[in-house]
Amino acid sequence: MAAPVDERAAGTLHVVFVHGLFSSVSVWDQFRKLLAADDDLRGVVAHCFPYSSKKARIRPDRALAEYDDIADSLATFLRVQIPRTGRVVLVTHSQGGLIVQRYLVRTLHEDRGHTLARIADIIMFGCPNNGSDFLLPLRRLLFFLRNPQERQLRPYQREVLETQRAVLRSVVQAERDDRSQWRIPIQAYGGTDDNVVPAREARGVFPDGATVPGDHFQIIQPEHRDEAPYRVVADVLSRLLADGESTSGGEGPSGGEGPSGGESSSGGTGDTATSAGRPVPSAPPEPPGRPKGEASRPRVPKQQGGVSVSLPYGRRKARLHGREPRSIVARILDPPAPGDPRIHVLTGLGGSGKSRIALEAAYQAERGRRVWWVTVPRINACMREVANRLGTPSGEVEQAFRGDGSPMDLVWRYLEASPDPWLLVIDNADTPHRLAPEADQVADGTGWVRQPMQADGIVVVTTRDRAAASWLPPCRVHSVPLLGEDDGADLLLESVPDGGTREEARRLSAALGGLPLALHGAASYLSSVHDAALSLDDPVIHDFAGYRAEFEARSASPPGTTASGLDEMLGLSTMAEVCGIALDLLSSQGLVQAGPLLRMFACLGIAPIPYRSLLDSSAITESPLLPGFTRAQRNAVLKGLDDLGLVERISRPEAEGGQPAHSLTLHPVVHALLRGDAEVQERRAEYYGLIVDLLLEATRTSPPDDPVSWGIWTAIAPHMMEVVRACLAGDSHVDSNPVLRGALELARLTIRYLISVGLLRPAQELATTVLDNCEAIGFQRDSREILGVRHEQGRIALESGDHERAETELREVAAVRERLLGAKDPYTLASRHKLARSIIEQGRFGEAEPLLRSIVQAELVVHGPDHSDTVTVRHSLARAMFALGQTVEAEKELRDILQISLGKWSPSTMETLHIRQTLARCLMVTKRSDEAGELIRQALSDTTHEPDSALAMTLRFTQCQVLIDQGRFLAAHTQIAQLLADRKRVLGKGHPETLRTQRLLDAVEDLRNSSPEKSDD
């Protein structure tokens, strides 16, 4: 960290730059250079906040920082590096914006809002406010990326969205400046050409900002002071400098952190203002008249019936956590506006805390209302007891409940006549048929749930069904949110004070998805460990960190294995029961396929599931798990799962590039529990047989090496990798050869996709996983299915530049395929062609040419002249001819196949790009470097690969050669130097392509010293 700023800079304006993912402070060099040269901004001091953001952890003894760690470091940086009286403008790029947002939220959550007084403005460039989907659905399961910062950038991460909502509520839309909220202008800017974080995502929901010219990095690297990104920052700084000290914030003259207005001088009480302005106490007050210290023994009226309708105080051992749950309580108890419904419905996933919120509302209402707690499974007996407590004559009660009248009308007649205000809780009302003899009676208001018309009454209904408003009388629906990380940490720490640090509690809360029931289960388990009797053995899991590690390990274990069991081992049996109850409820509604379908989803990865692509397959009706599962039934089951919160929908109508617009996710605890379900263990082959068939069918018409198909492949590949790992790695326990053969085909196709998008390392790891385990699952290395994976492994070596290893592997595969399949089989021809390519790459062109001519003749017979395989082999033949000096023939062949490629496939297809590259090299030899330059420029423009991918770097190398041929040595030197840096970083210093690039750089330096530079004009 840099040395603290000299106090002479106190009172000036400081701009602090915060970089993004996989970046560093050097990304701001150009911005800082322009600022330093701007005479209008001499009163500005620039700083860069440094933090580590590497792609992967190289040293196992060093962890990669998570967002909260970085946010805390930023707070320290601002406190130590910036004078306390200096005003600050934060300028961020990419994930730097998320870090600043997390810093704001954590500061306000800790009631330190006044420390934000010196933050005068925040400007965010390219901030992934909804995450970045640039290859990230795939990266979610890549073996080598265990990066906590990358995980936060995945689309629609709950923690990121919660942070964004908190910033909007407590900063952008803050009503005043105090310890829990502080008004700071925030401007969000996106780039017109940004494909990493599209402009609409960068703007997000922030009202101030705009779109500026440039891609993801150009928007923070302006070359001139008149470019829009620089003007955005400079205008803010100029305005603040002009405003002078009067805009420095609300701190006192000493620069301390004490309150400076907006709070009562009497100090805080822990109250949180509701939307109606009434405070909700952080700890509920006791009802009046209750003896001090006897909160656990409430006064209960004498019970006359056979059941109790008193409040279940035993569930109220811990305080209610979370601002939003407390706000829901306040809204329930607030006097309704004229005409507003008096029925409040709490909906949410089982275990989300609906009943706990209802209990809190009833507990607080006891101070001035009569309260009753009715459970739906015993609703008739409970409502009979309510009638008794209302003073209904016993004869009327007996008559109505005997069938000589309507018990519902009776109870509601006395409720409406009650002189006392009251509150009635009806808990677990998941279906209408339990609330009236006929379902339509519920909506008509003639069942057990009715609108209080005369009396001062409130009805609170809890239900899993998020569509309950469709079958209830007019009501106010309150969606119960899951707890944020900090609220979940509070719950854990209050229950298990010795369970670990606050940060460890936060991380466990995040791993459990903020589900209160799961958090209570974890707390109960750890408490039982701490309270255990004396023993010579230490418990395996005894703290938050250990519990989280075990939960994540079991969640990642292959479904249906003993290692994936969660409920008993981690104290989550109650949560498992909740899931079972929800599935039983759907089954009772005739949706018997809900259980198998949800278990099938759980066998996929945790990434968003493109359910339409999977469930449109006819294979689903042929499975013994879901026989005769019609389209109408599929829609009904999906709606049922969504209504009960067992799945969450993600709709992205703006999705482009073939990416699915509709997907769904499972809560992480639900996902983990169902992976260890007993039925998945017993019917593992059937579940994976169905999943393999669905994945193969979903990609049947989407070739993995065609860029047009990459949208669906980006969504499907994480699930394919999960299924391959579960079926083929380690103790797979899948004993069905058809399923294993299908999984091997999934592996082959997925590797092809990874190669096509330039992700060679994960492709190699996936291939190695399969080949290392092939004999354990009953497949020999010379079997047809394994040969397919070995062929792709040879391609990986070929694309990685390991040409000798590629030749060895491909020669073996081609020979075995020819023996098994025949010389003219398409798979044999493919392996022979890749073998010929490996020979070409080693410079043995004379050996490769006759082999390629024979393959071209075979391809013309087998596939015809316009087939992609034929075009690819003809391209390799043209390369060999060109290398052997047959330039005219090679150029003719290249122009012919380029015309075919552009007519049939996308210009971004890998083979089309390579054809352009080869043709450009041909043109250079024939002294047509300008045409060659245009060809290679177009190829680089069309590629969808990252600049440091293997394909893009080969194109860049050829472009450098064209620049040298054109005599533009300075431009060539600049680009070769950058290419060399990329190849050293990606391939290593000793890689042949790196050494080749170094030689080219040396050559151009010699040319610059000995030859005149050609003007770019």
Secondary structure as UniProt FT lines:
FT   HELIX           7..9
FT   TURN            10..11
FT   STRAND          13..18
FT   TURN            21..22
FT   HELIX           25..28
FT   HELIX           29..36
FT   HELIX           39..41
FT   TURN            42..43
FT   STRAND          44..49
FT   TURN            60..61
FT   HELIX           67..81
FT   TURN            84..85
FT   STRAND          87..93
FT   HELIX           95..109
FT   TURN            110..111
FT   HELIX           113..116
FT   TURN            117..118
FT   STRAND          119..125
FT   TURN            129..130
FT   HELIX           136..139
FT   TURN            140..141
FT   TURN            143..144
FT   HELIX           148..152
FT   TURN            155..156
FT   HELIX           158..167
FT   HELIX           168..172
FT   TURN            179..180
FT   STRAND          186..191
FT   TURN            192..193
FT   HELIX           199..203
FT   TURN            204..205
FT   STRAND          208..212
FT   TURN            216..217
FT   HELIX           218..220
FT   TURN            225..226
FT   HELIX           228..243
FT   HELIX           244..247
FT   TURN            253..254
FT   TURN            265..266
FT   STRAND          272..273
FT   TURN            275..276
FT   STRAND          279..280
FT   TURN            288..289
FT   TURN            292..293
FT   TURN            295..296
FT   HELIX           313..315
FT   HELIX           323..333
FT   TURN            338..339
FT   STRAND          343..347
FT   TURN            350..351
FT   HELIX           354..365
FT   TURN            366..368
FT   STRAND          370..375
FT   HELIX           376..378
FT   HELIX           379..389
FT   TURN            390..391
FT   HELIX           394..399
FT   HELIX           400..404
FT   HELIX           407..417
FT   STRAND          422..427
FT   HELIX           432..434
FT   HELIX           439..444
FT   STRAND          457..463
FT   TURN            466..467
FT   HELIX           468..470
FT   STRAND          476..479
FT   HELIX           485..495
FT   TURN            497..498
FT   HELIX           502..511
FT   TURN            512..514
FT   HELIX           516..530
FT   HELIX           544..556
FT   TURN            559..560
FT   HELIX           562..564
FT   TURN            567..571
FT   HELIX           573..588
FT   TURN            589..590
FT   TURN            592..593
FT   HELIX           594..603
FT   HELIX           611..615
FT   HELIX           618..622
FT   TURN            624..625
FT   TURN            627..628
FT   HELIX           631..643
FT   TURN            644..645
FT   STRAND          648..651
FT   TURN            653..654
FT   TURN            657..658
FT   STRAND          662..665
FT   HELIX           668..675
FT   HELIX           678..682
FT   HELIX           684..698
FT   TURN            699..701
FT   TURN            704..705
FT   HELIX           707..709
FT   HELIX           710..728
FT   HELIX           737..756
FT   TURN            757..758
FT   HELIX           760..773
FT   HELIX           775..777
FT   TURN            781..782
FT   HELIX           784..800
FT   HELIX           803..821
FT   TURN            823..824
FT   HELIX           826..841
FT   TURN            842..843
FT   HELIX           845..862
FT   TURN            865..866
FT   HELIX           868..883
FT   TURN            884..885
FT   HELIX           887..904
FT   TURN            907..908
FT   HELIX           910..925
FT   TURN            926..927
FT   HELIX           929..942
FT   TURN            947..948
FT   HELIX           950..965
FT   TURN            966..967
FT   HELIX           969..986
FT   TURN            989..990
FT   HELIX           992..1010
//
